[in-house]
Amino acid sequence: MMNLRNSKQSNRRRNRSSLYPEESSLRSFGRIVLPFLTYYLLNLVVSILFMIGVRLYLSASGTYSLELWQQTLSGLGYEMTLLMAIAAIPIMLRWYKKDRARRAAAGAIETPTEEQIETRKKKQPLQLLLCALMGISACFLVNHLMMLTGMTTAHAQDVESVSKILYQGRLILELAGTAVIIPVAEELVYRALTMGRIQDYLGTPLAIGTSAIIFGAMHGNLLQGLFAFVLGLLLGWSYSKCRSLAAPMILHMGANLISVLVSETQVFGFVYRSNSAFLVVTVGSGILLLLCLVALVKSTKV
């Protein structure tokens, strides 16, 4: 009877985890939640240290007051957000490398032939271009649909709070931070680690969907969360199709770049001064996104 029970437990473990059959449910769950919880806690630690540092600086300069401290923190909110992302990158990159080594040891990473390597190298520039266009078109499309449905008006306070955090720095700093550094950090956390680990246990479709839900939930409000969820589906899908972390990073950068340019410059001001231009860009973004999806599928076929 004991042998039969042990056999059934072993079979359940194999069904639950095809890659790591001897790993317990608790350990598997812990591996999945560790990256984004660590990212959240790291953000908390960095923000606390940043606030302490500002207070010490003001005290040392003899200008400290509670009001000045609060004003200084408010004015440096973007820099603090950027430091959080920078602090996370080396940690998450180290974990990602360890995960790849673990999958290789488990036989989950195939060794491509020289011909396959050459083919992927030739196709990669086109794939990355398609990903960038997907990010740009998705950003316009999702934001415009939110505007058309009245969601941005109904949640104007959320829009304002996001703008205060992400769009209060100098333009060059926002382009470097929001359009480059933050996408790198978030793709390491949510695609390379969170999605990758879910994929180890539940397969690709569930990994894409679950990581997109987590990505959206961690953004903290309805508008950002909904946008992040839709974007997360595209990011996860591109990561799965291209089998390269560069794909979701470039897609994410494209989306964030447009967000910065629309919010901080008049480059796309003409879109919002004319109903016809707004409609053309919305429909055009939808068509471009669909064409890029189809083209990316074709380019990833071996």
C-alpha positions as CSV (number, residue, x, y, z in Angstrom):
1,M,0.0,0.0,0.0
2,M,2.8,2.4,0.9
3,N,4.6,1.7,-2.5
4,L,1.3,2.4,-4.3
5,R,0.8,5.6,-2.5
6,N,4.3,6.7,-3.2
7,S,3.9,5.8,-6.8
8,K,0.7,7.9,-7.1
9,Q,2.5,10.9,-5.4
10,S,5.4,10.6,-7.9
11,N,3.0,10.5,-10.8
12,R,1.3,13.6,-9.6
13,R,4.6,15.4,-9.3
14,R,5.5,14.4,-12.9
15,N,2.1,15.7,-14.2
16,R,2.6,18.9,-12.3
17,S,6.2,19.6,-13.4
18,S,7.5,17.9,-16.6
19,L,10.8,19.8,-16.3
20,Y,11.5,19.4,-12.5
21,P,9.4,16.3,-11.5
22,E,10.9,16.0,-8.0
23,E,10.3,19.6,-7.0
24,S,7.6,20.2,-4.4
25,S,4.5,22.4,-5.1
26,L,5.6,24.9,-2.5
27,R,9.1,25.2,-3.9
28,S,7.7,25.6,-7.5
29,F,5.3,28.3,-6.3
30,G,8.2,30.1,-4.5
31,R,10.3,30.1,-7.6
32,I,7.5,31.7,-9.6
33,V,6.6,34.5,-7.2
34,L,10.2,35.2,-6.1
35,P,11.2,37.5,-9.0
36,F,8.4,40.0,-9.0
37,L,8.1,40.0,-5.2
38,T,11.8,40.7,-5.0
39,Y,11.4,43.5,-7.5
40,Y,8.6,45.0,-5.4
41,L,10.6,44.7,-2.2
42,L,13.8,46.0,-3.8
43,N,11.8,49.1,-5.0
44,L,10.6,49.6,-1.4
45,V,14.1,49.3,0.0
46,V,15.5,51.7,-2.6
47,S,12.8,54.2,-2.0
48,I,13.4,54.1,1.8
49,L,17.1,54.6,1.3
50,F,16.5,57.4,-1.2
51,M,14.2,59.2,1.3
52,I,16.8,58.8,4.1
53,G,19.5,60.0,1.8
54,V,17.6,63.2,0.8
55,R,16.8,63.9,4.5
56,L,20.5,63.5,5.5
57,Y,21.6,65.7,2.6
58,L,19.1,68.5,3.6
59,S,20.1,68.1,7.3
60,A,23.8,68.4,6.4
61,S,23.2,71.5,4.4
62,G,21.2,73.1,7.2
63,T,18.1,73.5,5.1
64,Y,16.0,70.6,6.4
65,S,12.3,71.1,7.0
66,L,9.5,68.6,6.6
67,E,7.9,70.6,3.8
68,L,11.2,71.0,1.9
69,W,11.9,67.3,2.3
70,Q,8.5,66.4,0.9
71,Q,8.9,68.9,-2.0
72,T,12.4,67.5,-2.8
73,L,11.2,64.0,-2.9
74,S,8.3,64.9,-5.1
75,G,10.6,66.6,-7.5
76,L,13.0,63.6,-7.6
77,G,10.3,61.0,-7.9
78,Y,11.4,60.0,-11.4
79,E,15.0,59.7,-10.4
80,M,14.0,57.4,-7.6
81,T,12.0,55.2,-10.0
82,L,15.0,55.0,-12.3
83,L,17.3,53.9,-9.4
84,M,14.9,51.1,-8.5
85,A,15.1,49.7,-12.1
86,I,18.9,50.1,-12.2
87,A,19.3,48.3,-8.9
88,A,17.1,45.4,-10.1
89,I,18.9,44.7,-13.4
90,P,22.1,42.9,-12.1
91,I,20.2,40.8,-9.7
92,M,17.5,39.7,-12.2
93,L,20.2,39.1,-14.9
94,R,22.1,36.8,-12.6
95,W,19.0,34.8,-11.8
96,Y,18.1,34.6,-15.5
97,K,21.5,33.1,-16.3
98,K,21.1,30.6,-13.4
99,D,17.7,29.6,-14.8
100,R,19.1,29.0,-18.3
101,A,21.9,26.8,-16.8
102,R,19.3,24.9,-14.8
103,R,17.1,24.3,-17.9
104,A,20.2,23.3,-19.9
105,A,21.1,20.7,-17.2
106,A,17.5,19.4,-17.3
107,G,17.7,19.1,-21.1
108,A,15.1,21.7,-21.8
109,I,17.2,23.9,-24.0
110,E,17.9,22.6,-27.5
111,T,21.3,23.0,-29.1
112,P,20.6,24.6,-32.5
113,T,22.6,23.5,-35.6
114,E,25.0,25.9,-37.3
115,E,22.4,26.3,-40.1
116,Q,19.7,27.2,-37.6
117,I,22.0,29.7,-35.9
118,E,22.8,31.4,-39.2
119,T,19.1,31.5,-40.2
120,R,18.1,33.1,-36.9
121,K,20.9,35.7,-37.2
122,K,19.6,36.7,-40.6
123,K,16.0,36.9,-39.5
124,Q,16.7,38.7,-36.2
125,P,16.9,42.3,-37.5
126,L,13.5,41.9,-39.2
127,Q,12.0,40.3,-36.1
128,L,13.3,43.1,-33.9
129,L,12.0,45.7,-36.3
130,L,8.6,44.0,-36.3
131,C,8.6,44.0,-32.5
132,A,9.4,47.7,-32.4
133,L,6.5,48.5,-34.7
134,M,4.2,46.2,-32.7
135,G,5.1,48.2,-29.5
136,I,4.5,51.5,-31.3
137,S,1.2,50.5,-32.8
138,A,-0.1,48.7,-29.7
139,C,0.7,51.8,-27.6
140,F,-1.4,54.0,-29.9
141,L,-4.2,51.5,-30.4
142,V,-4.8,50.6,-26.7
143,N,-4.5,54.2,-25.5
144,H,-6.8,55.5,-28.2
145,L,-9.4,52.8,-27.5
146,M,-9.3,53.8,-23.8
147,M,-9.9,57.4,-24.8
148,L,-12.8,56.4,-27.1
149,T,-14.5,54.4,-24.4
150,G,-14.1,57.2,-21.9
151,M,-11.9,55.3,-19.6
152,T,-9.2,57.9,-19.5
153,T,-11.7,60.6,-18.5
154,A,-13.3,58.4,-15.9
155,H,-9.9,57.6,-14.4
156,A,-8.3,61.0,-14.9
157,Q,-6.7,60.8,-11.4
158,D,-4.9,57.7,-12.3
159,V,-3.6,59.3,-15.5
160,E,-2.3,62.3,-13.5
161,S,-0.6,60.1,-10.9
162,V,1.2,58.1,-13.5
163,S,2.3,61.3,-15.3
164,K,3.7,62.7,-12.1
165,I,5.9,59.6,-11.6
166,L,7.0,58.8,-15.2
167,Y,6.9,62.2,-17.0
168,Q,8.4,64.7,-14.6
169,G,12.1,64.4,-15.5
170,R,14.1,65.9,-18.3
171,L,13.3,64.6,-21.7
172,I,16.7,63.0,-22.3
173,L,16.5,61.3,-18.9
174,E,13.0,60.0,-19.7
175,L,14.1,58.7,-23.0
176,A,17.0,56.8,-21.4
177,G,15.0,55.7,-18.4
178,T,11.4,55.0,-19.5
179,A,12.2,54.0,-23.0
180,V,15.3,51.9,-22.2
181,I,16.3,51.1,-18.6
182,I,12.8,50.4,-17.3
183,P,11.9,48.0,-20.2
184,V,15.1,46.1,-19.6
185,A,14.4,45.7,-15.9
186,E,10.8,44.7,-16.3
187,E,11.4,42.2,-19.1
188,L,14.0,40.5,-17.0
189,V,11.5,40.3,-14.1
190,Y,8.3,39.5,-15.9
191,R,9.3,37.6,-19.1
192,A,12.8,36.2,-18.5
193,L,12.1,35.1,-14.9
194,T,8.4,35.1,-14.1
195,M,7.1,33.8,-17.5
196,G,10.1,31.5,-17.9
197,R,9.5,29.8,-14.6
198,I,5.7,29.5,-15.1
199,Q,6.5,28.0,-18.5
200,D,8.7,25.3,-16.7
201,Y,5.6,24.1,-14.9
202,L,2.5,25.0,-16.8
203,G,3.5,25.4,-20.5
204,T,3.7,28.4,-22.8
205,P,0.1,29.6,-23.2
206,L,-0.6,29.7,-19.4
207,A,2.8,31.2,-18.9
208,I,2.1,34.1,-21.3
209,G,-1.4,34.7,-19.8
210,T,-0.4,34.4,-16.2
211,S,2.7,36.6,-16.5
212,A,0.6,39.3,-18.3
213,I,-1.9,39.3,-15.5
214,I,0.9,39.7,-12.9
215,F,2.5,42.4,-15.0
216,G,-0.8,44.3,-15.2
217,A,-1.6,43.8,-11.5
218,M,1.8,45.1,-10.4
219,H,1.2,48.4,-12.1
220,G,-1.2,49.5,-9.4
221,N,-4.2,51.1,-11.1
222,L,-6.9,50.1,-13.6
223,L,-5.7,52.1,-16.6
224,Q,-2.1,51.2,-16.3
225,G,-2.9,47.7,-15.3
226,L,-5.2,47.1,-18.4
227,F,-2.6,48.6,-20.7
228,A,0.2,46.5,-19.1
229,F,-1.9,43.4,-19.4
230,V,-2.6,43.8,-23.1
231,L,1.1,44.8,-23.7
232,G,2.1,41.8,-21.5
233,L,0.3,39.4,-23.8
234,L,2.2,40.8,-26.8
235,L,5.5,40.8,-24.9
236,G,5.1,37.2,-23.8
237,W,4.0,36.0,-27.2
238,S,7.0,37.7,-28.9
239,Y,9.3,36.2,-26.4
240,S,7.9,32.7,-27.1
241,K,8.0,33.1,-30.8
242,C,11.4,34.7,-31.2
243,R,13.0,32.7,-28.4
244,S,15.1,35.8,-27.6
245,L,14.7,38.3,-24.7
246,A,15.7,41.0,-27.1
247,A,12.3,40.7,-28.8
248,P,10.1,41.7,-25.8
249,M,12.6,44.3,-24.7
250,I,12.5,46.1,-28.1
251,L,8.7,45.8,-28.2
252,H,8.5,47.3,-24.7
253,M,10.9,50.1,-25.6
254,G,8.8,51.0,-28.7
255,A,5.7,51.3,-26.6
256,N,7.3,53.3,-23.9
257,L,9.1,55.6,-26.4
258,I,5.8,56.6,-27.9
259,S,4.3,57.2,-24.4
260,V,7.2,59.6,-23.7
261,L,7.0,61.4,-27.0
262,V,3.2,61.8,-26.8
263,S,3.3,63.0,-23.2
264,E,6.4,65.3,-23.3
265,T,6.6,66.6,-26.9
266,Q,4.5,67.9,-29.7
267,V,5.8,65.3,-32.2
268,F,2.4,63.6,-32.4
269,G,0.4,66.7,-31.4
270,F,-1.4,66.7,-34.8
271,V,-3.0,63.4,-33.9
272,Y,-5.0,64.9,-31.1
273,R,-5.9,68.2,-32.8
274,S,-8.0,66.6,-35.4
275,N,-10.7,63.9,-35.1
276,S,-9.9,62.5,-38.5
277,A,-6.2,62.3,-37.8
278,F,-7.0,60.5,-34.5
279,L,-9.3,58.0,-36.3
280,V,-6.7,57.4,-39.0
281,V,-3.9,56.7,-36.5
282,T,-6.2,54.5,-34.4
283,V,-7.3,52.3,-37.4
284,G,-3.8,52.4,-38.9
285,S,-2.3,51.2,-35.7
286,G,-4.7,48.3,-35.5
287,I,-3.9,47.3,-39.1
288,L,-0.1,47.7,-38.6
289,L,-0.3,45.6,-35.4
290,L,-2.1,42.8,-37.2
291,L,0.3,42.9,-40.2
292,C,3.3,42.8,-37.8
293,L,1.8,39.8,-35.9
294,V,1.4,37.9,-39.2
295,A,4.8,38.8,-40.5
296,L,6.5,37.8,-37.2
297,V,4.8,34.4,-37.3
298,K,6.1,33.9,-40.8
299,S,9.6,35.0,-39.9
300,T,9.8,32.6,-37.0
301,K,8.9,29.5,-39.0
302,V,12.0,27.3,-39.5
